[in-house]
Amino acid sequence: MTRGFPEAARETLQNSQLRRNLGKATTTIRAKRLQAIGELPDWEALREAGAAIKARAMATLPEQLERLEASVTGAGGVVHWARDGAEANAVVASIARAHGAREVIKVKSIATDEIGLNEALEREGIHAIETDLAELILQLSHDTTTHILVPAIHRNRMEIKALFERTITSRTLSSDATAIAEAARVHLRQRFLSVPVAVSGANFGVAETGTVAVVESEGNGRMCTTLPEVLITVMGIEKVLPEWRDLEVFLQLLPRSSTAERMNPYTSLWTGVRPGDGPQQFHLVLLDGGRTDVLADELGRQALHCIRCSACLNVCPVYSRVGGQAYESVYPGPIGAVLSPQLFGLDAHPTLPWASSLCGACYDACPVKIEIPSLLVHLRGRVVREQKSRLSPEALAMRAVAGMFGSQERYERAQKLARLGRGPIARAALPGWSAMRELPDPPAQTFREWWRERARVS
Ligand code: SF4
């Protein structure tokens, strides 16, 4: 159970350093992204194509997943189906154990954060080493992610320098970014060369060919997907693309929307295994984890089209002030506000659909045109409808108001009562509503009373 967005946001808003770091980073990324997409005259057509491909993939998901399984198996890989995080974690742990691995190296993957893979492996005596720089920073500082793409966006350079000096190097580092990155490189290099099992996520899995794609900026992903003997990829089932040519669209949309680059510095694509070249075992774990339930909601399923570019976070006026931790999920920001309640249950995140001003900036920025504002309104409706039976103070108050409006006699009696209490009674009847608003005092005489009195006089 989470504390809820209002309470968590109140806490993060106290952190002025976090707000400064976030404000600076999101402003810079926003400006660069606008420049990058402005270079493409067919940007809107690309967005349309991305939305259409995702809609097709979701409409034919069972068929695409079976095609993917057949293609991966045909290329020498092994496919595992996981209904939930526990099953996926168990598969990864058993493969690692079978290879005698006490450590695995990891490429940044939100799916594995979602299922708590690192903690599950730790319980089995297997240590997961994050190799993405930002993920390494979070792991070393026992911190949680605040951004989909830049998980340590809330940390500044001096904080990271101090952290590395405490944890991975005995040297005093200069404040130069290259020297700080070098400390991480030296720390990780030996692990890349010695750890036999790697775990990755997937940006895309192509049903037609069985190819899995990971895009990244540091080269750590390339190391993980090529050097170890065994590669395990945990992929949410919504990441499947029907055809190879679909990559053409997404490999243009994703880098420009995420890091504002024309193409990703590293795009790793692999198809099964090849003797003498790269990992000699490839396991693909297909994770459901509530996704088929999301698919059952005709409106809500759009959230599964997300390609995790983070453009919606960077333009969101709410996210850029409260930061990712206020969303209490591995999926922060506008996409988190619509994905987390659906994936993890409305009960777990009942306040997230209200974590938005509905300004629409997220929709304008989204490369696959997910209508996040409409989804937020839809989910607000679901929370109210599905939590009606909980007898919350608000639901009870609304039920009483409905009873009152249902009968003239009750309505007039309530008016008299409200006048007697002049405010306090009405405020007590509408606790949530009146906490944030000035409730006007009822008039001394209602229109009906005035009309009856007028009729008597004349
Ligand atoms: S919802 Fe759209 S803009 Fe936000 S992360 Fe997903 S793809 Fe990117």
Boltz pocket constraint, residues with backbone or C-beta under 6 A from the ligand:
constraints:
  - pocket:
      binder: B
      contacts: [[A, 148], [A, 257], [A, 305], [A, 306], [A, 307], [A, 308], [A, 309], [A, 310], [A, 311], [A, 312], [A, 313], [A, 335], [A, 362], [A, 365], [A, 366], [A, 367], [A, 368], [A, 369], [A, 370]]
      max_distance: 6.0
